[in-house]
Amino acid sequence: MKILVTVKRIPDPDENLKIAGGAIDTSSSKWVPNAFDEYAVETALRLAENVSDKKARLAEVVVLSICPKGQRQHITQFLAMGADRGIVVEADDTAMDSQTVAKLIAAVFKKEGCDLLIAGKLSQDTESNEVAQRVAGLLDLPQAAFAATLRWDSAAGSLSVAREVDDGVETKNLPLPAVISVDLRIVLPTSVHNGASPDDHKYQEGARLASLRGITMAKRKKVDAYSPADLGVEPTAKLRYAEITPPPARAAGQIVDSAQALVDKLASEAKVL
């Protein structure tokens, strides 16, 4: 099986972003991998490896990123985690809308002849939660969003995906090829089963860290680079942000003399009672 995993670099969400000229200023931002993409790569690696026989690889894991030329440091991290190789589409992803990004991913999926696309449920910078669904539509493939657990039946060529819904847990059976997006629960110790590793095996919770050996090996792994034109896609954006403005400053609080005065203000001024 060949698994394609989409990965993205984002401005560090722990930093205070600057807004200038009606847009977010990322000129001095620290760029980090999107956390949900780390979960997606961890999911793919758990599907691909047999913990009883490290040499018996069950699938090839390919990471794909759309990013400006020369800005592929995050790809190295995912290769160091254990992905087999990488693909970079060299383009300014911030100048594209979700549909264009989905077209590029779908084109790579078809070019590579992949069996499964795994994506994080959303990107922390935009939180749009739509790319994986758009890719599934473009490829006309079955999909499951917000996967919390995953079980691969290689003999049947299918996946059983459980996802949390308002009234419990919903399970979907998907024939391969397919598209899934993963939630943070996918990296709990027993969330992924591949039919080869012992069913009671427990992984360490969370996405794995790159080992020193993994970092060394990552430098030797192949990374293919394409342009949007190579994939037959024109990098356009039909949806654009008109303006981004910070929220208004919070008004100063007020001191009241009694509980009754507080109730009166909440009712007459704040109108919350």
C-alpha positions as CSV (number, residue, x, y, z in Angstrom):
1,M,0.0,0.0,0.0
2,K,1.2,3.5,-0.7
3,I,0.1,6.2,1.7
4,L,0.2,9.9,0.9
5,V,0.2,12.3,3.9
6,T,-0.3,16.0,3.5
7,V,1.9,18.2,5.7
8,K,2.1,22.0,6.1
9,R,4.3,24.6,7.8
10,I,2.5,27.3,9.8
11,P,3.4,30.3,11.8
12,D,4.1,29.2,15.4
13,P,0.6,29.4,17.1
14,D,2.3,30.1,20.4
15,E,3.6,33.4,19.1
16,N,1.6,36.7,18.9
17,L,1.0,37.3,15.3
18,K,1.3,40.9,13.9
19,I,-1.4,42.5,11.8
20,A,-0.3,45.2,9.4
21,G,-1.9,46.7,6.3
22,G,-5.1,44.6,6.7
23,A,-3.1,41.3,6.6
24,I,-1.2,39.0,8.9
25,D,2.5,39.9,8.9
26,T,4.6,36.7,9.0
27,S,7.9,38.3,8.0
28,S,9.4,37.6,11.4
29,S,7.4,34.5,12.3
30,K,8.9,31.2,13.4
31,W,7.5,28.4,11.1
32,V,6.6,25.1,12.6
33,P,4.9,21.9,11.4
34,N,1.1,21.8,11.8
35,A,0.3,19.6,14.8
36,F,-2.6,17.7,13.1
37,D,-0.2,16.8,10.2
38,E,2.1,15.3,12.8
39,Y,-0.8,13.1,13.9
40,A,-1.5,12.2,10.3
41,V,2.1,11.1,9.7
42,E,2.1,9.1,13.0
43,T,-1.1,7.4,11.8
44,A,0.5,6.4,8.5
45,L,3.6,5.1,10.3
46,R,1.6,2.9,12.6
47,L,-0.2,1.5,9.6
48,A,3.1,0.8,7.8
49,E,5.1,-0.8,10.5
50,N,5.0,-4.3,12.0
51,V,6.3,-3.9,15.5
52,S,7.1,-7.6,15.7
53,D,9.4,-7.4,12.6
54,K,10.8,-3.9,11.9
55,K,12.0,-5.0,8.5
56,A,8.6,-6.1,7.3
57,R,7.3,-2.8,6.1
58,L,3.6,-3.0,5.2
59,A,3.3,0.3,3.3
60,E,5.3,3.2,1.8
61,V,4.7,6.5,3.5
62,V,5.1,9.6,1.3
63,V,4.7,13.1,2.7
64,L,3.5,15.9,0.5
65,S,3.8,19.7,1.1
66,I,2.9,22.8,-0.9
67,C,5.4,25.5,0.1
68,P,7.7,28.1,-1.3
69,K,10.9,27.0,-2.9
70,G,13.7,26.6,-0.3
71,Q,11.2,26.4,2.6
72,R,11.1,22.7,3.1
73,Q,12.6,22.3,6.6
74,H,9.4,20.8,7.9
75,I,9.6,18.0,5.3
76,T,13.0,16.9,6.9
77,Q,11.3,16.6,10.3
78,F,8.6,14.2,8.9
79,L,11.2,12.2,7.1
80,A,13.1,11.9,10.3
81,M,10.0,10.6,12.0
82,G,10.0,7.7,9.6
83,A,8.4,8.7,6.3
84,D,10.0,7.0,3.3
85,R,10.3,9.9,1.0
86,G,8.9,13.4,0.3
87,I,7.2,15.4,-2.4
88,V,7.3,19.2,-2.5
89,V,5.1,21.4,-4.8
90,E,7.0,24.6,-5.0
91,A,4.5,27.4,-4.8
92,D,3.2,30.1,-2.5
93,D,0.5,28.3,-0.7
94,T,-0.7,31.5,1.0
95,A,-1.7,32.8,-2.5
96,M,-4.0,29.8,-3.1
97,D,-7.4,28.9,-1.9
98,S,-8.5,25.5,-0.6
99,Q,-9.8,24.3,-4.0
100,T,-6.4,25.0,-5.7
101,V,-4.6,23.2,-2.9
102,A,-7.0,20.3,-3.2
103,K,-6.4,20.1,-7.0
104,L,-2.6,19.9,-6.4
105,I,-3.0,17.1,-3.8
106,A,-5.4,15.2,-6.0
107,A,-2.9,15.5,-9.0
108,V,-0.1,14.1,-6.9
109,F,-2.3,11.3,-5.5
110,K,-3.1,10.2,-9.1
111,K,0.5,10.7,-10.3
112,E,1.8,8.5,-7.5
113,G,-0.9,5.9,-7.8
114,C,-1.6,6.1,-4.1
115,D,-4.0,3.9,-2.1
116,L,-4.8,6.1,0.8
117,L,-4.6,9.9,1.6
118,I,-4.2,10.8,5.3
119,A,-4.6,14.5,6.3
120,G,-4.9,16.3,9.6
121,K,-8.4,17.4,10.2
122,L,-7.4,21.0,9.9
123,S,-4.5,23.5,9.7
124,Q,-4.0,25.5,12.8
125,D,-3.5,28.7,11.0
126,T,-6.7,28.8,9.1
127,E,-8.8,26.1,10.7
128,S,-10.9,25.8,7.6
129,N,-11.3,21.9,7.7
130,E,-12.1,21.5,4.0
131,V,-9.1,20.4,2.0
132,A,-9.4,16.6,2.6
133,Q,-13.1,16.7,1.7
134,R,-12.4,18.6,-1.5
135,V,-9.7,16.1,-2.5
136,A,-12.1,13.2,-2.0
137,G,-14.6,15.0,-4.2
138,L,-12.1,15.7,-6.9
139,L,-10.9,12.0,-6.9
140,D,-14.4,10.6,-6.4
141,L,-13.2,8.5,-3.5
142,P,-14.9,7.4,-0.2
143,Q,-13.9,9.5,2.8
144,A,-14.1,9.6,6.5
145,A,-13.4,12.8,8.5
146,F,-12.2,13.3,12.1
147,A,-11.0,9.7,12.4
148,A,-10.4,8.7,16.1
149,T,-9.5,5.1,15.5
150,L,-8.5,3.1,12.4
151,R,-8.3,-0.5,11.6
152,W,-6.8,-1.8,8.3
153,D,-8.0,-5.1,6.8
154,S,-5.3,-5.7,4.1
155,A,-7.0,-8.9,2.9
156,A,-10.3,-7.1,2.2
157,G,-8.6,-4.0,1.0
158,S,-10.6,-1.8,3.4
159,L,-10.4,0.5,6.4
160,S,-12.7,0.6,9.4
161,V,-12.8,4.2,10.8
162,A,-14.4,5.2,14.0
163,R,-15.2,8.9,14.6
164,E,-16.9,10.7,17.5
165,V,-20.3,12.3,16.8
166,D,-22.7,14.1,19.0
167,D,-24.5,11.0,20.2
168,G,-21.6,8.6,20.4
169,V,-19.2,6.9,18.0
170,E,-19.9,6.3,14.3
171,T,-18.0,3.6,12.4
172,K,-17.5,3.7,8.7
173,N,-16.1,1.0,6.4
174,L,-14.2,2.4,3.5
175,P,-12.9,0.4,0.5
176,L,-9.4,1.5,-0.7
177,P,-8.4,3.8,-2.3
178,A,-9.9,6.3,0.2
179,V,-9.3,9.6,1.9
180,I,-9.3,10.2,5.7
181,S,-8.7,13.1,8.0
182,V,-7.6,12.5,11.6
183,D,-8.5,13.9,14.9
184,L,-6.1,14.2,17.9
185,R,-7.5,10.9,19.4
186,I,-5.9,9.0,16.6
187,V,-2.5,9.1,18.4
188,L,-3.8,7.5,21.6
189,P,-1.9,4.2,22.4
190,T,-4.4,1.8,20.8
191,S,-6.1,3.9,18.1
192,V,-4.5,2.3,15.0
193,H,-4.4,-1.4,14.1
194,N,-2.8,-2.7,10.9
195,G,-3.5,-6.5,11.2
196,A,0.2,-7.3,11.5
197,S,1.3,-5.7,14.8
198,P,-0.2,-7.4,17.9
199,D,-3.7,-6.2,18.5
200,D,-2.9,-5.4,22.1
201,H,0.3,-3.4,21.3
202,K,0.3,0.0,22.9
203,Y,2.2,2.9,21.2
204,Q,3.5,5.8,23.2
205,E,0.8,8.5,23.3
206,G,1.2,11.3,20.8
207,A,3.3,11.7,17.6
208,R,6.7,10.2,17.9
209,L,9.8,12.3,18.1
210,A,12.6,12.0,15.5
211,S,15.5,9.9,16.7
212,L,19.1,10.9,16.1
213,R,19.3,8.0,13.6
214,G,16.1,9.2,12.0
215,I,17.5,12.7,11.6
216,T,20.7,11.3,10.0
217,M,18.7,9.1,7.6
218,A,16.3,11.9,6.6
219,K,19.1,13.7,4.8
220,R,19.5,10.7,2.5
221,K,15.9,10.3,1.7
222,K,14.5,11.3,-1.7
223,V,12.4,14.5,-2.0
224,D,10.9,15.1,-5.4
225,A,10.0,18.7,-6.4
226,Y,7.2,19.8,-8.8
227,S,5.7,23.0,-9.9
228,P,1.9,23.5,-10.2
229,A,2.4,23.5,-14.0
230,D,4.1,20.1,-13.8
231,L,0.8,18.8,-12.3
232,G,-1.4,20.6,-14.8
233,V,-2.8,23.0,-12.1
234,E,-2.9,26.8,-12.4
235,P,-2.2,28.4,-8.9
236,T,-5.2,30.7,-8.5
237,A,-7.4,31.9,-5.7
238,K,-11.1,32.6,-6.2
239,L,-11.5,33.2,-2.4
240,R,-9.4,35.9,-0.9
241,Y,-9.4,37.6,2.5
242,A,-10.6,41.2,2.1
243,E,-9.1,42.4,5.3
244,I,-7.9,41.1,8.7
245,T,-8.3,43.4,11.7
246,P,-7.5,42.7,15.4
247,P,-10.5,42.6,17.8
248,P,-11.3,45.9,19.5
249,A,-9.6,46.6,22.8
250,R,-11.6,45.4,25.8
251,A,-13.2,48.3,27.7
252,A,-12.1,48.9,31.3
253,G,-14.1,47.2,34.0
254,Q,-16.3,49.0,36.4
255,I,-16.5,48.9,40.2
256,V,-19.9,48.7,41.8
257,D,-20.9,49.4,45.4
258,S,-23.2,46.5,46.0
259,A,-24.5,43.2,44.6
260,Q,-27.8,45.0,43.7
261,A,-25.9,47.6,41.7
262,L,-24.1,44.8,39.8
263,V,-27.4,43.1,39.0
264,D,-28.9,46.4,37.7
265,K,-26.0,47.0,35.4
266,L,-26.0,43.5,34.1
267,A,-29.7,43.9,33.3
268,S,-29.8,47.5,32.0
269,E,-26.4,48.0,30.4
270,A,-24.9,44.6,29.6
271,K,-28.4,43.1,28.9
272,V,-27.4,39.6,30.0
273,L,-30.2,39.2,32.5
